[in-house]
């Protein structure tokens, strides 16, 4: 093994970086050894001795083999929305990156984009890249803005021992019910005081293909208020309308009766007929 160790030692010496230096006394060019990372040249080599290296002082560094006469100052300062991921040390400058939920663009930390309803996160954002979204494929949905959630699979009503009340789409989940629907063989209609049936009516109406203007008008009638409804996409307005109706139900209002009256007042006669036929009202 001795010859092998000798060869490795020679290779190590031969691969150590060097630099050319002019001896100020003799004016001769000398080949000096560079200093390793974390040190600097305290004294250049002479004809009689090799380079003298010394460690970098605090808050200074050299990252590579070098022949610098002083170490570099750790000049990186973490800015707004940044966190320190590597402290300044003798071999590295301080390293900062955007905090969680932000990514770097043009030297600024920008909040990760949220995927809108109907789209889910395909690739989470990192400190260096924004969120990547994709439209929910058939059988999946996303009902809210999110920078972290992927599209969710529609629930299977049959697996839950229920029937499908509202078929899911890319904006909302499939809604199930155990309420007897008009298509069943039973000739007995649902009990209006049955909480599940009342929620089924709410869900069915909320997700009908009602024009946005009419949907807003319907909520105004139920609220008994002339105030304008907030702007938004159909999916957003439908979610808010469903939440509003559910809140009324929880307040022990006769939601089914009031909803049928409101549909008639809003001249949504076809929707009213659908509800009566489906729920045997």
N, C-alpha and C positions, 0 to 999 in steps of 0.2 A: 504493500500500500504506500510505501514511502515515495516512490517515483510519482504516483498519482497525486499525492498531496503536494508535492513539489510543483507539479504541472499546474494544479489548481491555483497555487499561490502565485505562480508566474503570470497566469492568465488574469488573476485578480489585479495584480500590479499593472499589467499592460492595459487593462480596460479602465483604470482610474483616469478620469479626465485631466487634461493638462492645459496650460496656457503659456503663451510666450511673454517673457518679461525682460526688459532691458535693465541690466544691473547698472545703477547710477554711479558705481565706483569704477567698474571696468569698462562700462559702455558695451558690454557683450550681451548678446541675446541668450537668455536662459529658458529652458523648458521647466516650468514649475507645475507642481501638482495643485489641482483645484481643491477647495474646501467642500466637505460634504454638507447636505441640507442641515439647517439648524445652526450653522457656523458661518464665520466670515474670515477674510484674510486679515490677520492682525499684523503679520510681517510677510512680505514677499520673499521668495526663496533667494538664496545667494549661491555663489559657487561652492560654498562649504556646507550649506544646510538646506533642508526642504522648507516649503511654505509653513508658516506658523498660523494655525487656525484657532479661533476662540468662539465660544458659544454666543449666540445672539442674546442681547439684554431683553428684559421684559418688554412686551408689546412690540417686539420686532421679530422678523423671521427671514429665512431664506428657504425657498421651496426646493431648489435644485442644487446640484453641484455648481460651484460658482468661484469667481475670483473677485467678488465685491469687497471693497474696503470698509463697508458698513452694511448692516442688515437693513432690510426694508421695514418701514413702519407699517403696523396693522392699521390701514386707513379705511377699511370698510366699516360703515356705521349702518346698523339696521334701521330702516325707515318705517313709515306708517304702514300698518297691516303686515309687517314682517316679523319673523322670529329668528333668533340665532340658532343655527343647527350645528355650527362648529365654532368653538372658541378660538380666539387668537392663540397660537402657540409658536414655538421656535421654528417650525417647518411649514406652517400654513397661516395665511391671512384669515380673518374672521369670515364666516360664510353665513349669509342670510337667505331666507326664502319666504315666500308668502305664507301667511298663517292659514290654518285649516278653513276651507270654504272660499279661498281666493286663489287666483293664478296670476302669473306674471305676464304682462304685455306692455311693451314699450317702457320698461322700467317702472311700471306702476302695478300695484296689486289690485285686481278687479274681481269682484264677487263672481263665483261660478253662476252661470246661467241656469235658470230653472226650466225644465221641460214643461210645456203647457199641457192642459188636459187633452187627452187623445194621443199623447206621446209619452214615452218612458225613457229612462236613462239607459243608454246602450253602453256607455263607458263613463265611469265616474271622473269628475274633474280632479286634477292634481295641482300641486303648486306651480306647475309649468304649462298645463293645458286646461282649456275650458271643458265643461261638461259636453258630452256628445249625446244627442237625443235621436230617437227614431220613432216614427208613427207606429202605434200599437197595431200588430197584425190581427187578422181575424181570430176571434176567440180570446182576445186579451183587451184590457182596458186600463186607462189611467184617468181618474176623476179630479185630480188636483195638480197644482203647480208643485214641482219638486226637483231638486238638484241631486237627489240620491235614490229615488225609487224607480225601479224598472216597471214595465207594464205588468199587470197582474192577470192571472188566468181567470176567466169567468167561472163562477161557481156552477156546480152541477146539481140542479134541483132534485133530480131523480135519486141521486145518492143520498140526499137528505130526507127522502121520503115525502117530498113536496112536489108541487107542479110549478111550471114557469108562468109567472104573472107578466113580467116585462123582459123581453129578450135583451141581453146585453149588447152593447156596441163598443166602439173604441173609447167612449167617454164615460161609460158607467157599467157597473157589474150587472149580471143577470139577477133579477129580483124574483125570489120564490115566495110561495104562499101555501098554507095548508087550508086556506079558505076554499069552500066549494064554488067552482066557477060554473058559468052557464053551459059549458060544453060537457059537463059531467052528466051521468045518467040520472042523478038525483033531481027530483022535481021540487025539492024544497030549497028555497033561496037561503043565502047566508044570513045569519043573525046580525042585525045592524049594530048591536052592542058588542059584537065579537071584535076584540082589539086587532086580531090578525086580519080580519076581513076589512076593517076600516083602513088599516095601513095598506092593504092590497089596492083598495080604491084610490087612495092617495098616490101610490106609486104608478098605477095605471094611467091616471090623468096627467101627472107631472111629466111623464115621458112620452106623451102623445105628440105627434108632429104638428103642434100648434104654432102658428106664426108668432114671432117674438112680440109684435105689437099687441096681439090678442092675449098672449100669456101675461104680459104686464097689466093689461086691462083686467084680466081675471083676478089677479092678486089685489088690484085696487078695489075691486068690488068686495072681495072677502075682507079686506082691511077696513072697508068703509072710509077710505081716505083718497082724496084727489091728488095726493103728492106723486111726483114722477118717480118711477123706479130707476134704480141704478143701471148704468149701461153694462153691457157684457155680451159674450157670445151666447148662442142658444143653450149650449151645454151648461154654462155657468148659471144662467137664469133658471134653467130647469132644476139644477141642484138647490138653488136658493128657494125656489118655489116649493119644492118637496120638503125642505127643512121648515119652511113657514107653515105648511099644512100639518106636518108632524107636530110642530109646537102647539098648534091649535088643538090637535087631538089630545095631546098630553094635558091641555088645560080643560079637558072634559067638554069641549064644544061638540055639537052634533055635526061633525065635519062632513059626513056623507050627504046629509040633507042640504047643508049650506052650499056645498060644492055643486050639487045638482042645480040648485037655484041660481048660483053664479054662472054656471055654464049656459043656462037658459037666458039670463040677462045679457051675457056677452055674445049671444047669438051663435054659440058653438053647439048647435043642435045635433050635429052628427056625432060629436064626442059624447054628448049627454045620452044619446041613444045607445052608443057602444057600451057605456058604463052600465046602463039599465039592463041591456041584454046580457052582458058578461057576468054581472053579479046578481041577476034575477031580481032587480029592484022594481 
